[in-house]
Structure formats: structure tokens, C-alpha cells
Amino acid sequence: MSDYQHEVEELERESATAARLFDVRRIIGGLFVVYGVIVTIAGLTASDADLKKAQDININLWTGLGMLALGLFFLIWLKLRPAVPPTAEELHAATEEGAAEG
């Protein structure tokens, strides 16, 4: 295997790692889970005065549980369908198509 092929394979591995690391689903899911835990704890520790203000509906608890569910959905989605970066051949084909159109 030539040095060029080895370098291309190394860059493809690094690209795949970067695509997984900076996947927006990981960021959104993580933030929603963290904020959902905080808001759920606030809902569990709500006083009677807080509940009375909200017509006896524990808004923090329900919102926190909803945020947790959404965050977990994003993280499960990330696990079930991981991001796959395009291969060098796909990038080359897309570049050629763009040049042919333009």
C-alpha cells in the first residue's frame, strides 16, 4: 500500500471520528437531558405556593420530564443511526457533478 493510500485512509478515519464527535444530535440531546434533570428536580421540590401559582399543575415537573424524553430521544437516535461521513469517492463524484453543472 502506498503512502498516499495510507494517508487517505487515515484522513477518512479522522473525518469519521469528527463527524461522530460534533454530531448536533449529541449536543442537543445532552443539553436537553442536563436541563431536564435540573427542571425535574425543581419540579419535585416545588412548594405549595409554587403549585398554587400554577393552578395546582406542577409545570416544572412536566416540562422536565418532557425535556428528558426529548433528550433521550436524540441520544437514542444517535446510537441507532450514527453519522457516516461521505467517502472520498462520493466527494469526488459530487465535485465532478457540480463542475459539470456549473
KADA-V330482 format. One line per field, one symbol per residue. ss: DSSP state (a for helix, b for strand, c for the rest). burial: + if it has 24 or more other C-alpha atoms within 12 Angstrom, else -. Layout:
# KADA-V330482
ss: ???
burial: ???
This chain:
# KADA-V330482
ss: ccaaaaaaaaaaaaaaaaaaaccaaaaaaaaaaaaaaaaaaaaacccaaaaaacccccaaaaaaaaaaaaaaaaaaaaaacccccccaaaaaaaaaaaaaac
burial: ----------------------+-++-+++-++-+++-++--+--------------++++-+++-++++++-++--+------------------------
